[in-house]
Amino acid sequence: MTAGITRGRRRSVLGGLVAPLPLLAGFAAVAVAAAPMSHPGGGTRSWWRRNENMRADAQAARDAAAQAFYELDSAQRDVRISVETVKAVDTSPLARRAVGEFDDLSRRVDEVSSAYIAALDAHDLDADGLETGAAARARRELDQARQQLQRTKGELEAYHRTLEPLLGRAESELARVVPAVERAKQALLAATAALDAVREAGLRADDMAARLAALAPELTRLNEGAGRHGVQETLRRADDVLRRAEAVRGEAEHLPERAREVDRRVVSLRTRMQALETRAGTLDPTLSELRRRFSAECWQDLQRVPRQTAESVAAARARVDEAAVARDEQRWADATAALATARALLNTSDGAVAAVGERLRQLTEVERDPKAEIERTRFTVRDAQRLAMTGRSAPDPRHAAPLDAAVERLDRAVAGLTGRHPDYWHFLQETAAVRETAARVVQRIREDMGTGGR
């Protein structure tokens, strides 16, 4: 039903529902007074009554048609709301077909409404001297208009019932929109509050501020609603805004702690550098003792440790200084990367410095009592051999072969301990390799036991 018809005619039509009965009664009295006296059983009074009865019937038809028009208009508004709901959510072929059917129905509504208004405008049922024939025609046309209006209303109601499954799904989808949009807005508010708190703490957080500002157009589109952008697009946008706003909020809330952590790491690494420099001061005496007491093969791989340590400490100090500058400029990613590099350099140097002292300790022990190392290694091999014979009359060749080779390797290492300055470092490397071989065999045997020897 066109908006022009609905707005332009509804008031005049609804006005016909409350006809001024006192005025009609007065008009009847005047008509009686003005009419010539009729004879008993005469025709004048009978004619006037018939005329008034026809007028009343026509007015009743007018009122009934007006009521039917109002009900059709209300039904069309209700159905239109449902159709718009489905249209905003569902783009399936079934939904598009349903929307097309409503367009056809709306044209039918316009047609019957126009016919009703034409019938209403064609007859002035309140006019003086309304003829009986005119009243009868008005009644017939208005009855026909009412019937068409009622039939069309029935068609609308039947169509509305077929729309219910689509409408139910659409309403379920729409029910998700409001809370989703609200969650996105609350996330934006929380992110803004977190960013304000960061700035009050003296941290700029420019990157986060820019990311938050980029969400402003998205918020505008959310406010425009699903009616303009569609339900699925609105839900997707709300989820995206929520995710991005929560990311900003999370980073903002952790930024003060991140700044404190960078400060702690800068202090900690500078302390480590000082400690490493102090320990590096003992390298020369340790290396001197190694050179004095043991063959070159035992210490020559350690000669560059002091220089490498000094270079690593200098590089680490430069990285820590870079991190401190990046922290002041609030370039957090750069600060974190520089600190990680410094830490890796110091870890390597720590290990190298520790290796020099550990080498002297190991060589001193084996020089004093090489038999302890030999016996420890033989015990490991014998223990593996016993396990290989468990439940067997002969060992599995896969186990026996590496163990036999390990025994031979140990014997060669022991035989190499000759001369004034034996290569104790080579001896220690060989015994460690033998123990590692025995450990691998033990692991293989246990795996075979667990799988039934397969």
C-alpha positions in Angstrom: 0.0 0.0 0.0 1.6 3.2 -1.0 2.6 5.7 1.7 0.6 8.4 0.0 -2.6 6.4 0.1 -2.1 5.4 3.7 -1.3 8.9 5.0 -3.6 10.9 2.7 -6.8 8.9 3.3 -6.5 7.2 6.7 -7.8 10.3 8.6 -10.8 10.8 6.4 -11.6 7.1 6.4 -11.3 6.8 10.2 -13.5 9.8 10.5 -16.3 7.9 8.8 -16.4 5.5 11.7 -17.9 8.0 14.0 -20.8 9.6 12.0 -22.5 12.5 13.9 -25.7 10.7 14.9 -27.4 13.8 16.6 -27.0 15.7 13.3 -28.6 12.8 11.4 -31.5 12.8 13.9 -31.9 16.6 13.5 -31.9 16.2 9.8 -34.7 13.6 10.0 -36.8 15.9 12.2 -36.4 18.7 9.7 -37.3 16.4 6.9 -40.4 15.3 8.7 -41.5 18.9 9.4 -40.9 19.9 5.8 -42.6 17.0 4.3 -46.3 17.3 3.4 -48.8 15.4 5.6 -49.4 12.0 4.2 -52.7 10.2 4.3 -53.1 7.2 6.5 -51.5 4.4 4.5 -50.1 7.1 2.2 -46.6 6.9 0.4 -44.6 10.0 1.4 -43.6 8.8 4.9 -42.9 5.3 3.6 -40.7 6.7 0.8 -38.6 8.8 3.2 -38.1 5.8 5.6 -36.9 3.7 2.7 -34.5 6.4 1.7 -33.1 6.8 5.2 -32.8 3.0 5.6 -30.7 2.8 2.4 -28.6 5.7 3.6 -28.0 3.9 6.9 -27.1 0.6 5.1 -24.7 2.5 2.9 -23.1 4.2 5.9 -22.7 0.9 7.6 -21.0 -0.5 4.5 -18.8 2.5 4.5 -17.8 2.0 8.2 -17.2 -1.7 7.6 -15.0 -1.0 4.6 -13.1 1.6 6.6 -12.5 -1.0 9.3 -11.3 -3.5 6.7 -9.0 -0.9 5.2 -7.5 -0.1 8.6 -7.0 -3.8 9.3 -5.3 -4.4 5.9 -3.0 -1.4 6.4 -2.0 -2.7 9.9 -1.5 -6.2 8.5 0.7 -4.9 5.7 2.8 -2.9 8.1 3.4 -6.0 10.3 4.3 -8.1 7.3 6.6 -5.5 5.9 8.5 -5.4 9.2 8.9 -9.2 9.0 10.0 -9.0 5.3 12.6 -6.3 6.1 13.9 -8.4 8.9 14.4 -11.4 6.6 15.8 -9.2 3.8 18.4 -7.8 6.2 19.7 -11.2 7.3 18.9 -13.8 4.6 20.3 -13.7 1.1 19.3 -17.2 0.1 17.2 -17.9 -3.0 14.3 -18.9 -0.8 14.4 -15.5 1.0 14.7 -13.6 -2.3 11.7 -15.4 -3.6 9.7 -14.6 -0.5 10.6 -10.9 -0.8 9.5 -11.0 -4.4 6.2 -12.5 -3.4 5.7 -9.7 -0.9 6.3 -7.1 -3.6 3.5 -8.8 -5.7 1.2 -8.7 -2.7 2.0 -5.1 -2.0 0.9 -4.2 -5.5 -2.3 -6.1 -4.9 -2.8 -4.2 -1.7 -2.4 -0.9 -3.6 -5.0 -2.0 -6.2 -7.7 -2.9 -3.7 -6.9 0.2 -1.6 -7.2 2.4 -4.6 -10.6 0.8 -5.5 -11.8 1.3 -1.9 -10.8 5.0 -1.9 -12.4 5.5 -5.3 -15.7 4.0 -4.1 -15.4 6.2 -0.9 -14.8 9.4 -2.9 -17.6 8.6 -5.4 -20.4 8.9 -2.8 -21.2 11.5 -0.2 -23.4 9.5 2.1 -23.9 12.5 4.4 -25.3 14.8 1.6 -28.8 16.2 1.8 -31.2 14.6 -0.7 -29.2 11.4 -1.2 -31.2 9.4 -3.7 -32.1 5.8 -2.9 -30.4 4.6 -6.1 -27.2 6.4 -5.2 -27.2 5.0 -1.7 -27.8 1.5 -3.0 -24.9 1.8 -5.5 -22.7 3.1 -2.7 -23.5 0.2 -0.5 -22.8 -2.3 -3.3 -19.5 -0.7 -4.2 -18.4 -0.3 -0.6 -19.3 -3.9 0.2 -17.3 -5.1 -2.8 -14.4 -2.9 -1.7 -14.6 -4.4 1.9 -14.7 -7.9 0.5 -11.6 -7.2 -1.6 -9.8 -5.7 1.3 -10.6 -8.6 3.5 -9.6 -11.2 0.9 -6.3 -9.4 0.4 -5.8 -9.2 4.2 -6.3 -13.0 4.2 -3.7 -13.4 1.5 -1.2 -11.3 3.5 -1.8 -13.3 6.6 -1.4 -16.6 4.7 1.9 -15.2 3.2 3.0 -14.2 6.7 2.5 -17.7 8.0 4.7 -19.1 5.2 7.4 -16.5 6.2 7.6 -17.7 9.8 10.5 -20.2 9.3 12.6 -17.6 7.6 11.6 -15.0 10.1 12.5 -17.2 13.0 16.0 -17.8 11.7 16.4 -14.1 10.8 15.4 -13.0 14.3 17.9 -15.4 15.8 20.6 -13.9 13.8 19.4 -10.3 14.6 19.4 -11.3 18.3 23.2 -11.8 18.0 23.8 -8.3 16.5 23.0 -6.1 19.5 25.2 -7.9 22.1 28.0 -8.3 19.5 28.0 -4.6 18.8 27.7 -3.8 22.5 30.7 -6.0 23.2 32.7 -4.2 20.5 31.8 -0.8 21.9 32.8 -1.8 25.4 36.1 -3.2 24.2 36.8 0.2 22.5 36.0 2.0 25.7 38.2 -0.3 27.7 41.1 0.1 25.2 40.7 3.9 25.4 40.8 3.9 29.2 43.9 1.7 29.2 45.6 4.0 26.7 44.7 7.0 28.8 46.3 5.3 31.9 49.4 4.6 30.0 49.8 8.2 28.9 49.2 9.4 32.4 52.2 7.2 33.4 54.4 9.1 31.0 54.4 6.5 28.2 53.4 7.6 24.7 52.2 4.4 23.1 51.9 6.1 19.8 51.5 2.9 17.8 48.6 1.7 20.0 47.0 5.2 19.7 47.1 5.0 15.9 45.7 1.5 15.9 42.8 2.6 18.1 42.1 5.6 16.0 41.9 3.4 12.9 38.9 1.7 14.5 36.8 5.0 14.5 35.4 4.4 11.0 34.4 0.8 12.0 32.6 2.1 15.0 30.6 4.5 12.7 29.6 1.6 10.5 28.5 -0.4 13.6 26.4 2.5 14.7 24.7 2.6 11.2 23.4 -0.8 12.0 22.6 -4.1 10.3 19.8 -2.5 8.3 22.4 -0.7 6.2 25.3 -3.1 6.2 23.6 -6.5 6.7 23.7 -8.8 9.7 26.6 -11.0 8.7 28.8 -8.1 7.8 27.9 -6.3 11.0 28.7 -9.4 13.1 32.0 -9.8 11.3 32.8 -6.1 11.8 31.9 -6.3 15.5 34.1 -9.3 16.0 37.0 -7.6 14.2 36.6 -4.4 16.3 36.4 -6.5 19.5 39.5 -8.5 18.7 41.6 -5.4 17.6 40.4 -3.3 20.6 41.2 -6.1 23.1 44.7 -6.4 21.6 45.3 -2.7 22.1 43.9 -2.9 25.6 46.0 -5.9 26.5 49.2 -4.3 25.2 48.4 -1.0 27.0 47.7 -2.7 30.3 51.0 -4.6 30.1 53.0 -1.7 28.8 54.0 -0.3 32.3 55.2 -3.8 33.3 57.0 -4.2 30.0 58.8 -0.9 30.7 59.8 -2.1 34.1 60.9 -5.5 32.8 63.1 -3.7 30.2 64.6 -1.6 33.0 65.3 -4.7 35.1 66.9 -6.6 32.2 69.2 -3.6 31.4 70.4 -3.5 35.0 70.7 -7.3 35.2 72.7 -7.6 32.0 75.1 -4.8 33.1 75.7 -6.6 36.4 76.4 -9.8 34.4 78.9 -8.0 32.2 80.7 -6.8 35.3 80.8 -10.2 36.8 82.0 -11.8 33.5 84.8 -9.3 33.2 85.8 -10.1 36.8 85.8 -13.9 36.0 87.6 -13.2 32.7 90.4 -11.8 34.7 91.2 -15.3 36.0 91.6 -16.8 32.5 95.2 -15.9 32.0 96.5 -17.6 35.2 94.3 -20.7 34.5 95.6 -20.9 30.9 99.1 -20.4 32.2 98.8 -23.4 34.5 97.3 -25.5 31.8 100.2 -24.7 29.5 102.7 -25.5 32.3 101.3 -28.8 33.4 99.7 -30.4 30.3 100.5 -31.1 26.7 99.4 -28.6 24.0 96.6 -30.9 22.9 94.9 -30.4 26.3 94.6 -26.6 26.1 95.3 -25.2 22.6 91.5 -25.0 21.7 91.1 -22.6 24.7 93.7 -20.0 23.7 91.3 -17.6 22.1 88.8 -17.6 25.0 90.1 -14.4 26.7 90.0 -12.4 23.5 86.6 -13.8 22.5 85.2 -13.0 25.9 86.4 -9.4 25.7 84.8 -9.0 22.3 81.6 -10.5 23.4 81.3 -8.3 26.5 82.0 -5.2 24.4 79.3 -6.3 21.8 76.9 -7.0 24.7 77.5 -3.7 26.2 76.7 -1.9 22.9 73.5 -3.9 22.6 72.5 -3.0 26.2 73.2 0.7 25.5 71.0 0.4 22.4 68.2 -1.2 24.4 68.4 1.7 27.0 68.0 4.3 24.2 65.2 2.3 22.6 63.4 2.1 26.0 63.7 5.9 26.5 62.2 6.4 23.0 59.6 3.7 23.8 60.6 1.5 20.9 59.8 -1.6 22.8 60.4 -4.2 20.1 63.8 -2.8 19.4 64.7 -2.7 23.1 63.6 -6.3 23.5 65.6 -7.5 20.5 68.8 -5.7 21.6 68.5 -7.2 25.1 68.0 -10.7 23.7 71.2 -10.3 21.6 73.2 -9.1 24.5 72.0 -12.0 26.7 73.0 -14.5 24.0 76.5 -13.0 23.7 76.9 -13.2 27.5 75.6 -16.7 27.7 78.2 -17.8 25.1 81.0 -16.0 27.0 79.9 -17.4 30.3 80.1 -20.9 28.9 83.6 -20.3 27.4 85.0 -18.8 30.6 83.5 -21.7 32.7 85.0 -24.2 30.2 88.6 -23.0 30.9 88.2 -23.6 34.7 86.4 -26.9 34.2 89.1 -28.1 31.8 91.8 -27.5 34.5 89.7 -29.3 37.1 89.1 -32.4 34.9 92.7 -32.7 33.8 93.9 -32.3 37.4 91.6 -35.1 38.6 92.6 -37.5 35.8 96.2 -36.8 36.2 96.0 -37.5 39.9 94.0 -40.7 39.5 93.4 -42.0 36.0 92.2 -45.3 37.3 89.0 -43.7 38.8 88.0 -42.6 35.3 88.9 -46.0 33.8 86.9 -47.9 36.4 83.9 -45.6 36.1 83.9 -46.2 32.3 84.4 -50.0 32.6 81.5 -50.2 35.1 79.2 -48.5 32.7 80.2 -50.9 29.9 79.8 -54.0 32.1 76.4 -52.9 33.3 75.3 -52.6 29.7 76.7 -56.1 28.9 74.8 -57.6 31.8 71.6 -56.1 30.6 72.3 -57.4 27.1 72.6 -61.0 28.4 69.4 -60.8 30.5 67.2 -63.7 29.6 69.6 -64.8 26.8 72.2 -67.5 26.3 73.9 -65.2 23.7 73.6 -61.5 23.3 71.8 -59.9 20.3 74.5 -58.9 17.7 72.9 -55.4 17.5 73.8 -54.9 21.2 77.0 -56.9 21.4 78.8 -55.3 18.5 78.8 -51.7 19.7 79.7 -52.8 23.2 82.6 -54.9 22.0 83.8 -51.8 20.0 83.4 -49.6 23.1 85.6 -52.0 25.1 88.3 -51.9 22.4 88.1 -48.1 22.3 88.5 -47.9 26.0 91.6 -50.1 25.9 93.2 -47.9 23.3 92.5 -44.8 25.3 94.1 -46.4 28.4 97.1 -47.5 26.3 97.6 -43.9 25.2 98.4 -42.7 28.7 102.1 -42.9 28.2 105.0 -40.4 28.3 105.7 -37.5 30.6 102.7 -35.5 29.5 100.0 -37.8 28.2 97.1 -36.4 26.2 94.7 -36.5 29.2 92.1 -34.4 27.3 91.9 -37.0 24.5 91.7 -39.7 27.1 88.7 -38.0 28.8 87.0 -37.5 25.4 87.4 -41.1 24.6 86.1 -42.4 27.9 83.1 -40.0 27.6 82.4 -41.4 24.1 82.5 -45.0 25.5 80.0 -44.2 28.2 77.8 -42.6 25.7 77.9 -45.7 23.5 77.0 -47.9 26.4 74.1 -45.6 27.3 72.7 -45.8 23.8 72.9 -49.6 23.8 71.0 -49.7 27.2 68.3 -47.5 25.8 68.0 -49.7 22.7 67.7 -52.9 24.8 65.0 -51.3 27.0 63.1 -50.2 23.9 63.3 -53.8 22.5 62.0 -55.2 25.8 59.0 -52.8 25.7 58.1 -53.9 22.2 58.6 -57.6 22.8 61.9 -57.7 20.8 60.2 -56.7 17.5 
